């Protein structure tokens, strides 16, 4: 029923009928509506009551200079007019005759940032002599609530617009790569693809959470995968590319085709399923992954140990790689027995299901030595290489003699 909304970047008045409907009942008027002042017009955004009899159609509206609302906002008429025909300030107006306005109550709506959105108004065809200023005060209270809501919706609309720009414009999406290094020998085994958004002020994790909240998570993750797949040619044939994929994306239409139609062979790809994301249907997930894994794709459970889902993911998905979260590695260094016990348990489970172990967040030589002693086969972290979009740095990882990882593992 609404005109301009979040999809095109305007303030979305959807879902407010119950709020404004209470004013209609209390004031005993014929219609209540929310109108936005936009490009010189009063555009109706929501209406409750007998809108048709006043020629009120959501998404359309008259020029501002023809309206009661514009005159009320600039102070030419009061907020309450009990009898329009008896009030010389409005009796002669064309809108009074055409809409058959008998009584009017209106208040401005301001967004939380102080800018004017438009008005909240009630109309009746018959005069309403019992209307008083207190009725406008009640309407103003509702208007303040709407202003806060509309401001939040406007922010959400801008976020959606930014996100869609990123999804649709490859130039606003960058992929940083971080090396994953073999503990024995220091050779690069894989690179993990990490999305970067240089034109957005927020960190990637926040951007992804916002993207999922507005229903564009699948599109963005697939866009990152598309971009990342083009970078695999920068690395030697033994090096794999790891991409982070939410469980919902694995079962989403188009995911399998992305990988099977890519020039990158499946045996050079790793899909990382984060521990933080819930797998709502393990059977469906494993069914989609089975032919891909048969073709050479490797599956990793990312961030293992960061939450309660770790063991369920590992046991139900039977990954090829278990990536242990940095938080457990930091716990080992603290001397506390529990983090070390959990770390060892994850290593043992991985061994039992023939999975390799990658430790994330390695930052010191002491941590590296400890991980080698615990039987960890691969490491990733700032000690070995920071995530970067610099292709010259990527090339330096090809040869362990030129990589910091080589010096760190000798």
N, C-alpha and C positions, 0 to 999 in steps of 0.2 A: 504493500500500500504506500510505500515511501518512494520519494523521488531520489534526489542525489544522496548518496550514502558513502560508506567507507570505501567502496570499490573505486570511486573516482576522486577520492581525496577530500570530499566535503564533510561537513559535520553530519553525522548520522543520527536522526531523531527516532530511530526504530526502537520499539520496546517501551515507549513512554506513555502509551495510552492509559494503562492503569493509574499512572501518577496524575495525569491531567484530568482523567475521568472523575476523580474525587472532587475536583473543583466544580465540575458540571453539576454534580449531585448537590453539593453544599449550597451553591449560589442559585440553583433552580433556573438555569439558563438553557437555551436550546442547543448550543454548540460551544465547544472549547477547542482552540487550535493553537499550535505552535507554528510560527512563521519565521523564516530567516530573511534578513535583509541581504540581498545578493544582487550585485550588478544593476542597482537601481530599481529592483523589483522586490515585492513582498512575496516570497515563495512559501507556500504552505507545505510544512514538513510532516505534520501529524494532525489528525482531527478526530474528535469523539462527539457523537451526537448527530443532529440533523444537518450535516454539512451540505448536502445537496440543495436544500431549500435556500441556502445562502450563496449558492454557486461556488462553494469551496471545493476545490479538487487538488488533492495532494500532488505536489510536483509542479504545480502551476501557480500563477498569482498575478495581481495587477501591478502597475507601476506604483512606486512608493508615494508619489505625490497625490495619488488618488485615495489613499488609505487613512483610516482613523489612526492606525498604529504609528505611522510616521509623524502625524501631528501630535500624538500623545508623547512620543519620545522627545521631540524638540520643544514641548511645553505649550503648544498652541491650544490643546484641549486637555481637560483633566483625565485622570485615570478611570474615573467613574462617571458615567452618563446614564442616569436612571430613565430619562425620557428623551430620546433623540429628536423627536418631532418638536418638542418644546424648547430645545436648546438651540439658540441662534448660531452657535459656533459650528453646528453640524447639520442642522435641519436642511440647509440648502445644498448639501453635498450630493453629488450624483450617486455615490456609493450608498448613502442613506436610503435613497429611493430604489435603486436597483437591487440591493440586498435586503430591502425591507427591514432595516435595523430599527428596533424599538428601544433597546438598551444595550449598553456596552461597558465592559470592564477590561482594562488592559494594563500590562506592566512590561517593562523591558526585560530581556534576558541577557545577562552578561556572562561571558566565559570566565573561567578562573583567572585568566591573564588580564582581565579588565576590558577586553574588547567586546563590542556589541555584537551579539549573535542575531537578535531579532526581538520578537515579542511573544508573550503568552496572553491570549485574549479569550473572553467569553462574549457571546452575542445572544440576544433573544429577539424575536419578532415583535413581541409586545413590550410596552413600557414596564419597568420594574421599579416602582417607587420606593421599595424597601432597601435598595442598594445603598451602601455607605462606604466610606473610606476604608473601614476595617475589612471590607470584602477585597479591596485592592491589596491590602496588607497580606491577607491570606494567599492571594494569587502570587504576590511577590515572593513569599516564602517558597512556594513551589518553583517559582522561576529561578531562585538561587540554587535549589537542588538540581534543576535541569541544567543550569549553567556549568556546574561542576561536572556533571555527567557528559555534557556535550564537549567540554574541554578535553576530557579523557578520551572520548571517542575521536576527537580531532587528532590527538596525539597518535592514537592507534592507526587512524587513516594515513597519517604521514609515514608511520613506520611501515605500513603495508606498501605504500607507494615506493619507499626506499628499497624495501625487500624485493619487490617486483622488478625494480630497475636492476638490482644486482643479479637476480635470476635470469632476466632477459638480456642482460648486457655483459658479455664475458669480460669486457675490459674492467669492470668493477669488482671482479672476483679473481683473486690470486691464489695460487697454491704454493705453500711453502713445503719443503721437504726436509726430513730429519733422518739421519742414517741409523740403521740398526746393524750392529757390529758383532761378528763372531768373537767370542771370548778367546778362543784358541786361534791365534794367527792374525787377528785384527782385520780380517777381510770384511768388506761391506757385504751383508747378506740381503738387505732390503732397505727401502726408504719408505717412511710413512708420510702420506699426503695430509696436510693440514690447511684448512681454508683460512684465508686472510681477506679482510674487507677494508682496503686502504681509504675508501671514501666515507666510511661510517665511523662515528666516534666511539662506539662500544666494542668491547672485546669479543672475539669470535663465539665464545661460549654463550654470552648473553644474546648475541645476534641469533644463534641457532634456537635458543629457547623462545625468543620472540617470533621467529619464523614458524616454529611448530605451533605456537599459540594462535596464529592466524591462519593455519591450515596450509601453509606453503612449504612445510618441512620436506616432503617428498621431492618437490621440484628442486629445492636448493641442494639437497644431498646428491641427487642425480646430476645436477650441474657440476658439482665439485668432482664427482667421479669422472664425468666426461672430460673435464679439464685435466685431471690428474693422469688419465690414460695417455694423453698426448705427450707426457713427459718421460715415459718409460724408456724411450729411445736414447735418452741421455746416459743410460747406464749399461754396464756389460750384461751379457746374456744370463749370467748366474744370479743377477740381482733382481729381487722381486719388488713389486709396488704394493704397499698396504694402504687400503682405503677404509675409513670409518663409516660404518653403515648401521643405521638403526634397525631393529627387528622389523618394524612396520614397513621399512623400505624394501627389505628382502622379499617380502610377500606382495609388494606393490607392483602393479602392472608396469612393465617396462624395465624392471631391474635386470632380469635375466637377459633380455635382448641387449641391454647396454654392454654386458660383459661378453656375450657370445659373438656379437657382431663387431667387437672392437678388434683392431689390428693386433692388439696386445694378446698373446696367447694366455690361456687360463693358467698354465703352469708357472706363469710369472706374476700371478696376482694373489693377494691375501685380502680377505674380507675380515675386518675387525669389528666384532659385535661388542659394544660397551657393556660393562657390568652394570652401569647405572640405568640402562634402559630395560624396561620390563618386556619379557617375551610372553605374550599372551597366548600363543599357540605354538608350542615346541614342535608338534607334529607337522604343522604347515610349514614352519621354518625349515626343518630338516628335509622335508619333501622337495622344497625349492632348491635347497643347496646340494642335495644328493647328486644330480647329474653334473652340476658344476664342479663338485669335488672329484667326481669320477674323471672329469676332463683335466684335472690337475690343479684346480683352485685350492688354496689352503685357507682354513678357517682359524681365526684367532679370537679368544675371549679377552677383551681389553679391560684394563683397570681391575683385574682380579684382586680380591682382598679389600676393595674399597667399601664393600657393603655386603648385605646378607645374601644377595643373589649369586655371589661368586661360585659357590659349590654347585648350585642348581644349574647354572649356565654350563659349567665345565662338565658335569655328569650327564646332562641331557643333550647337549650339543656335540659332545666328544670332539673338541677342537684339535687341530694339528699343533696349535701354539697356545700357550697360556702366558699372557702378559701380566706380570705382577705389578700392582700399583706402587707408586713412589712412597705412599704413606707407610707401607710395610717395611720398605727398605730403610726409611728414616727411623722407624721403630726399632729395628735391629741395632742401629747405632746408639740408641738410647740406653741399651743394656737391659731393657725390660724383657722378661722371658716370653710373654704372650705374643708380641709381634713376631719374634723369631720362630716360635712354635707354629704360628699360622703360616708363615713363609715356608717353613720346611714341609708343612702339611700340603700346601699347594704344589710344591716341587714333587713330593711323593705321589700325589694324585696324577700329576702330569706324566710322571714316569710310568705309572700303572696303565695309562691309556695311550702310551706311546706318543705323547705330545712333548715338544720342546718347550723350554722356559725362556722367556725374555723378561729381564728386569728393567723397569722404566725409571727414569729420573736419576740416573747414575751421575754423580757430580764430583766424586773424589776417587783417588787411587785406592784409598783404604776400602771404600765400598766395593770397588771392582775386585780387589783381592778377596774380600769376604764372599762375594757372589761366586767367584771361581771355586772357592772351597765348598760352597753349598751345592755345586753341580749345575749352576746356571750356564746355559750355552750361548745366550745372546744378550746383549746389553744395548740400552738406548738412554741418552741423556746429554746434558750440557758438556760433560767431560769428553764425549765422543764427537759432538757436533750439535750446534744450535739449529733449530728450524730456520730455513732461509729460502728466499726466492731467487737468490743469486746463482745463476747457472755455472759461473766459473768456480764457485765453491763446490757445487755438485760434482764437477769434473775432477776436483782434487780428491774426492772420495773414492774414485775408481781404483787408485793405486794406494794400498795401505802404507807404502813408504812415504807418501805425501800427506797422509791423513793423521790428525791428532790421535785417532783411535789406535793407530799402529804403535805409537810411542807409549800410549797408556796401557797397552795389553802385553808389552814385552817385559 
